[in-house]
Amino acid sequence: MIRVFEPWTSPSDVLEVNKALIKKQISGSSTYIGKLEEKFKQFIGMKYGIAVSNGSVALDLALQTLDLDENDEIILPAFSIISCLSSIIRTGAKPVFSDVDKKTWNITLDEIKKLKSSRTKGVLVVHTYGLPAEIDEISKYCKENNLFLIEDTAEAHGIKIGNKYCGSYGDLSTFSFYANKHITSGEGGMILTNNKDFYKKIIQMRNLDFKASNRFVHDNFYWNYRISGLQAALAFSQIDNVEKIIKKKQQQARVYNDLFKNNAEIITPEKSFREIKNNYWVYGIVLKKDGIRDELMERLYKKNIETRPFFWPLHLQPAYREQVSEDIALLPVSENLGKNGLYLPMGAHINKKIQKKIVKSIENTLAEITK
Ligand SMILES: Cc1ncc(COP(=O)(O)O)c(C=O)c1O
């Protein structure tokens, strides 16, 4: 089976994790956690970092920090992962879904402006699949309109706009270090902020509201969102490799782009947004013909090629529809991506020969299905 992803790990990763183990720095109070936070916040260019157990939890904590209630609205892209929606739902605030741009698959300032109301408290921006959103403009707009900006940078480690990294724009920026991310700790995440009050609050929220004195007397029912020392040691080491990993993915994407260049049935990802190159967190393709994506994926799987469907639009999630069904807008771009998009194998196990085999199989299978 050609799996959809396998991570790149280096000998230094192995050494660093072993060091943590030998020094018995493995728990959620390991010195590696502070080391990771320090290195990562400096890499992205923010004042405070809080490492947590995954990227979904990072979003949860970011949203919980804002003290939202049912009178508040948060604008978010409909084309994204469920964690974005569920973190808003858990605050009690109302999610307001934006469609995404046809080419970049990202939320845009124009859509945000259309959706802003007197209840809007913030905007959750996601940099999707390898291209940055127009975060510079969105960030200015949020400042001018007194809106919180939450920047989900799970898929955009190492993307720079001018000399500023994605993840340095949000009032709260969140990251995932899941195994398929450009920097990984297997499972893990991070919140970055320049706001000291947010930082202090999240530190408490991450760790059961334990305090320096009276440790077991709690003012709040917080939870345990800690990352372990072993995971932190891996992410700490992985930060050094991010540029190399992005280059390898861009190289694999160039091969796919070339192999698909004469294919009229498939839309390949945009190579760049303005001057900024796609870093191909995933290599996603969209089928022009409606309604055959699932069959293509099933047949490829039988031929030992694993693929993944694109995100299913958040406004159509069964978990959400049950709660509110009457105010669902039609969001055609997100819906088309959700129905007809899939992403292809990339990673440490892939080479040009395998990519040729994958593309040949896709083309043959499409011919079988549509004949
Ligand atoms: C945009 C985005 N946000 C959040 C997450 C959640 O991260 P995790 O899997 O670490 O919980 C992901 C995961 O892929 C993601 O793509």
The ligand as an ORCA input file, in Angstrom:
! r2SCAN-3c Opt
* xyz 0 1
  C      -6.209     23.557      9.802
  C      -6.123     22.554     10.900
  N      -6.428     22.956     12.150
  C      -6.383     22.099     13.200
  C      -6.012     20.791     13.011
  C      -6.052     19.856     14.171
  O      -4.808     19.435     14.548
  P      -4.630     18.063     15.383
  O      -4.794     16.939     14.424
  O      -3.231     18.168     15.901
  O      -5.639     18.074     16.464
  C      -5.658     20.330     11.730
  C      -5.249     18.944     11.512
  O      -4.932     18.491     10.445
  C      -5.736     21.238     10.646
  O      -5.448     20.849      9.401
*
